[in-house]
Amino acid sequence: MPKQKTKRGAAKRFRLTASGKIRRRRAFKSHILTKKTQKRKRRLRKATLVSKADERSIKRVLSA
């Protein structure tokens, strides 16, 4: 059987950390930024980790 291909959409959105956790960018930072407060936009800049509940399915898609 041929090798499984990684889902390219997921590969562009997620990165694995050295400890095996998954990093992601935050949502709601692409447009309509005028009505969002500076504090909110500043928080959206930073990447964060994927929740425990979603980790398993995302790891499967990244390695598939």
MDTraj code that builds the backbone (N, CA, C; nanometers):
import mdtraj as md
import numpy as np

residues = "MET PRO LYS GLN LYS THR LYS ARG GLY ALA ALA LYS ARG PHE ARG LEU THR ALA SER GLY LYS ILE ARG ARG ARG ARG ALA PHE LYS SER HIS ILE LEU THR LYS LYS THR GLN LYS ARG LYS ARG ARG LEU ARG LYS ALA THR LEU VAL SER LYS ALA ASP GLU ARG SER ILE LYS ARG VAL LEU SER ALA".split()
xyz = np.array([
    [0.0834, -0.1198, 0.0000],
    [0.0000, 0.0000, 0.0000],
    [0.0872, 0.1253, 0.0000],
    [0.0425, 0.2323, -0.0658],
    [0.1215, 0.3552, -0.0647],
    [0.1153, 0.4240, 0.0712],
    [0.2078, 0.5145, 0.0914],
    [0.2106, 0.5903, 0.2165],
    [0.0880, 0.6800, 0.2262],
    [0.0489, 0.7088, 0.3489],
    [-0.0612, 0.8020, 0.3720],
    [-0.0115, 0.9445, 0.3504],
    [-0.0934, 1.0299, 0.2916],
    [-0.0553, 1.1692, 0.2719],
    [-0.1097, 1.2545, 0.3863],
    [-0.0301, 1.3508, 0.4272],
    [-0.0722, 1.4471, 0.5287],
    [-0.1789, 1.5378, 0.4689],
    [-0.2795, 1.5731, 0.5488],
    [-0.3805, 1.6691, 0.5043],
    [-0.3140, 1.8062, 0.4991],
    [-0.2979, 1.8625, 0.3799],
    [-0.2200, 1.9848, 0.3621],
    [-0.2832, 2.1052, 0.4315],
    [-0.4151, 2.1092, 0.4384],
    [-0.4827, 2.2193, 0.5075],
    [-0.4463, 2.2214, 0.6543],
    [-0.4386, 2.1038, 0.7150],
    [-0.4033, 2.0929, 0.8565],
    [-0.2554, 2.1247, 0.8775],
    [-0.1712, 2.0823, 0.7851],
    [-0.0275, 2.1060, 0.7967],
    [0.0041, 2.2552, 0.7956],
    [-0.0776, 2.3335, 0.7252],
    [-0.0560, 2.4780, 0.7178],
    [-0.1054, 2.5490, 0.8434],
    [-0.1966, 2.4867, 0.9161],
    [-0.2577, 2.5522, 1.0315],
    [-0.1966, 2.5129, 1.1655],
    [-0.1366, 2.3944, 1.1733],
    [-0.0878, 2.3439, 1.3009],
    [0.0599, 2.3081, 1.2939],
    [0.1299, 2.3249, 1.4092],
    [0.2705, 2.2859, 1.4201],
    [0.2878, 2.2071, 1.5492],
    [0.3697, 2.1044, 1.5445],
    [0.3980, 2.0281, 1.6655],
    [0.5102, 2.0953, 1.7433],
    [0.4977, 2.1004, 1.8760],
    [0.6043, 2.1522, 1.9604],
    [0.7007, 2.0372, 1.9904],
    [0.8119, 2.0694, 2.0534],
    [0.9124, 1.9680, 2.0862],
    [0.8569, 1.8633, 2.1825],
    [0.7643, 1.9052, 2.2698],
    [0.7074, 1.8117, 2.3674],
    [0.5892, 1.7332, 2.3108],
    [0.5530, 1.7601, 2.1841],
    [0.4465, 1.6830, 2.1206],
    [0.3091, 1.7469, 2.1256],
    [0.3003, 1.8682, 2.1823],
    [0.1718, 1.9384, 2.1834],
    [0.1534, 2.0066, 2.0480],
    [0.0322, 2.0543, 2.0219],
    [0.0032, 2.1149, 1.8926],
    [-0.0258, 2.2635, 1.9110],
    [0.0482, 2.3476, 1.8360],
    [0.0277, 2.4915, 1.8397],
    [-0.0683, 2.5311, 1.7286],
    [-0.1457, 2.6366, 1.7553],
    [-0.2371, 2.6894, 1.6544],
    [-0.2429, 2.8407, 1.6664],
    [-0.2856, 2.9058, 1.5580],
    [-0.3090, 3.0501, 1.5611],
    [-0.4500, 3.0731, 1.6146],
    [-0.4750, 3.1941, 1.6627],
    [-0.6087, 3.2259, 1.7131],
    [-0.6990, 3.2749, 1.6001],
    [-0.8267, 3.2521, 1.6149],
    [-0.9243, 3.2950, 1.5144],
    [-0.9657, 3.4404, 1.5383],
    [-1.0412, 3.4966, 1.4452],
    [-1.1014, 3.6305, 1.4543],
    [-1.0008, 3.7445, 1.4424],
    [-0.8924, 3.7259, 1.3676],
    [-0.7932, 3.8327, 1.3529],
    [-0.7765, 3.8732, 1.2062],
    [-0.8647, 3.8259, 1.1182],
    [-0.8425, 3.8493, 0.9755],
    [-0.9081, 3.9775, 0.9224],
    [-1.0237, 4.0159, 0.9739],
    [-1.0918, 4.1356, 0.9228],
    [-1.1877, 4.1910, 1.0274],
    [-1.2481, 4.3035, 0.9962],
    [-1.3358, 4.3781, 1.0885],
    [-1.2605, 4.4036, 1.2200],
    [-1.1443, 4.4641, 1.2075],
    [-1.0607, 4.4861, 1.3257],
    [-1.0902, 4.6191, 1.3936],
    [-1.1650, 4.7076, 1.3273],
    [-1.1886, 4.8406, 1.3833],
    [-1.2733, 4.8363, 1.5096],
    [-1.3677, 4.7445, 1.5158],
    [-1.4550, 4.7394, 1.6338],
    [-1.3964, 4.6559, 1.7479],
    [-1.2850, 4.5880, 1.7228],
    [-1.2222, 4.5078, 1.8281],
    [-1.1239, 4.5946, 1.9062],
    [-1.1191, 4.5748, 2.0357],
    [-1.0317, 4.6573, 2.1200],
    [-0.8858, 4.6184, 2.0996],
    [-0.7961, 4.7110, 2.1333],
    [-0.6526, 4.6863, 2.1223],
    [-0.6125, 4.5655, 2.2057],
    [-0.6699, 4.5577, 2.3258],
    [-0.6381, 4.4475, 2.4171],
    [-0.6738, 4.3124, 2.3532],
    [-0.7899, 4.3082, 2.2903],
    [-0.8362, 4.1847, 2.2263],
    [-0.7469, 4.1479, 2.1082],
    [-0.7113, 4.2471, 2.0269],
    [-0.6264, 4.2216, 1.9108],
    [-0.4860, 4.1791, 1.9520],
    [-0.4387, 4.2339, 2.0599],
    [-0.3064, 4.1981, 2.1113],
    [-0.3053, 4.0522, 2.1564],
    [-0.4117, 4.0100, 2.2229],
    [-0.4229, 3.8703, 2.2661],
    [-0.4317, 3.7750, 2.1476],
    [-0.4943, 3.8195, 2.0392],
    [-0.5110, 3.7353, 1.9210],
    [-0.3807, 3.7128, 1.8454],
    [-0.2799, 3.7984, 1.8683],
    [-0.1510, 3.7833, 1.7996],
    [-0.0796, 3.6556, 1.8403],
    [-0.0906, 3.6199, 1.9665],
    [-0.0137, 3.5080, 2.0196],
    [-0.0751, 3.3739, 1.9811],
    [0.0103, 3.2800, 1.9496],
    [-0.0358, 3.1439, 1.9217],
    [-0.0694, 3.0755, 2.0536],
    [-0.1477, 2.9712, 2.0463],
    [-0.1858, 2.8979, 2.1662],
    [-0.1860, 2.7492, 2.1351],
    [-0.2156, 2.6679, 2.2343],
    [-0.2174, 2.5232, 2.2152],
    [-0.3586, 2.4748, 2.1847],
    [-0.3672, 2.3675, 2.1128],
    [-0.4954, 2.3037, 2.0815],
    [-0.5473, 2.2367, 2.2085],
    [-0.6777, 2.2367, 2.2281],
    [-0.7364, 2.1763, 2.3471],
    [-0.7149, 2.0247, 2.3481],
    [-0.7173, 1.9683, 2.4676],
    [-0.6979, 1.8238, 2.4861],
    [-0.7981, 1.7435, 2.4029],
    [-0.9231, 1.7920, 2.3979],
    [-1.0301, 1.7205, 2.3282],
    [-1.0032, 1.7074, 2.1786],
    [-0.9392, 1.8066, 2.1196],
    [-0.9161, 1.8065, 1.9743],
    [-0.7809, 1.7488, 1.9357],
    [-0.6909, 1.7330, 2.0325],
    [-0.5534, 1.6919, 2.0035],
    [-0.5455, 1.5610, 1.9252],
    [-0.6216, 1.4630, 1.9656],
    [-0.6141, 1.3296, 1.9049],
    [-0.6515, 1.3338, 1.7566],
    [-0.7605, 1.4025, 1.7252],
    [-0.8059, 1.4068, 1.5860],
    [-0.7099, 1.4870, 1.4987],
    [-0.6514, 1.5918, 1.5518],
    [-0.5581, 1.6726, 1.4727],
    [-0.4285, 1.5973, 1.4499],
    [-0.3808, 1.5251, 1.5513],
    [-0.2597, 1.4454, 1.5346],
    [-0.2802, 1.3391, 1.4265],
    [-0.3989, 1.2819, 1.4237],
    [-0.4294, 1.1788, 1.3228],
    [-0.4258, 1.2389, 1.1817],
    [-0.4801, 1.3590, 1.1672],
    [-0.4834, 1.4251, 1.0368],
    [-0.3422, 1.4671, 0.9934],
    [-0.2591, 1.5085, 1.0876],
    [-0.1231, 1.5508, 1.0550],
    [-0.0353, 1.4330, 1.0146],
    [-0.0615, 1.3169, 1.0727],
    [0.0234, 1.2017, 1.0425],
    [-0.0351, 1.1135, 0.9315],
    [-0.1609, 1.1366, 0.8987],
    [-0.2293, 1.0525, 0.7989],
    [-0.1703, 1.0665, 0.6601],
])
top = md.Topology()
chain = top.add_chain()
for i, resn in enumerate(residues, 1):
    res = top.add_residue(resn, chain, resSeq=i)
    for name in ("N", "CA", "C"):
        top.add_atom(name, md.element.get_by_symbol(name[0]), res)
traj = md.Trajectory(xyz[None], top)
